[in-house]
Amino acid sequence: MMEPFKAFSARIVAIPIDNIDTDQIIPARFLKTTDKTGLGQGLFSDWRYDAEGRPRPDFVLNRPHAQGAQVLLAGDNFGCGSSREHAPWALAGFGLRAVISSSFADIFRNNALKNGLLPVVVDDAAHRRLLELHAADPDAEVTVDLATQTVRLPDGSTVPFPIDGFAKQCLLEGVDELGYLQSYMSKIVAYEARTPEAVRTF
């Protein structure tokens, strides 16, 4: 069961690099686990730590500003590469609730939606504007509102974003696909009770 996705305001952390793939988001050596716990520590591990496992002070996630940020501003085609579900797990494990990009790899986007991480697609102009506003004031916040499908930028303007209707409903209700089906369990049981087996198995 996920938490219902509500509107929130938060600082952003920017990694405006195009074509960041899932192996960069969470390297393959972390895929041995099926447990989400602790995967946030492995997020961008090869960029975040040196060969001895020490944090690289110049990497954005290791800077004090990144602590508590809940929105990642990424480059184009974010999440390309392999289909590992661990990528959204790691992003969410770090505390991120949304990723803003000009485009996402399809499999990553679907995996993110199924795990409570919101992929927000904005047009190139809005993406550039957000980068400029963030550079001018790294502590400025954005407001992400899934119900209205908008992001309010630090300058007060709002940008719309698209999302599949079913995925939106699941996020707002805090259920995954199985949870959505289970919410109709009483109706399913009632249907089976009143419908002959021959019809149900046709």
Residue, then its C-alpha position, 0 to 999 in steps of 0.5 A: m500500500m502506498e501513501p496517497f499522492k498529495a500536492f507538495s512544495a519542495r526544493i529541487v536538486a538538479i542533474p541536468i544531464d541527458n540520457i542518464d540510464t538506469d545503471q547510472i541511477i542504481p548500478a547493477r551490483f545493487l540488483k541482488t536485493t528484492d528489498k527496497t530498504g537502503l537502496g537510497q544509499g546506492l543512488f548514483s553510487d558511481w558518481r556519488y562515491d569514490a573507489e574507497g566508498r567516500p562521498r565525493p564532495d562535489f557531487v550534487l547529492n552530497r551537498p547540504h542543499a540536497q538533503g530534504a530535496q524532494v524533486l529531481l530536475a533531470g536532463d532529457n531521456f531520463g531512465c533509459g537503458s535496462s528495465r530495472e525497477h530498482a531505479p525508482w526504488a532508489l530515487a524514492g529511497f533517497g526521499l525524492r517524490a517526483v522527477i522533472s524532465s523533458s522526456f523519460a524512457d517508457i519502461f522507467r516511467n511506467n516503473a516509477l508510476k507503479n512505485g509512487l514516484l511521479p515522472v513529470v514531463v515538461d516542454d523544453a522552454a519550461h525545463r530551461r526556465l526551471l533550470e534558470l530559476h534554480a540556478a538563481d536561487p537553489d533554495a526556491e521551491v516548486t509545487v507539484d500538484l498531481a490532481t491539477q497536473t501542474v507544477r508551480l515554478p518559483d516565479g509563480s507561473t504554472v506548467p501543465f504536465p500529462i499523465d495516464g488517467f489510470a496511473k493518476q487515479c492509482l497515485l491519488e488513491g495510494v494503490d498499485e494495480l493489484g490494490y486497485l483490483q482488490s478495491y473491487m473485490s466485493k463487486i467481483v464476489a457478488y458477480e461470481a455469486r450471481t453468474p453461472e460458472a459456465v458463463r464466467t469461464f466462457 
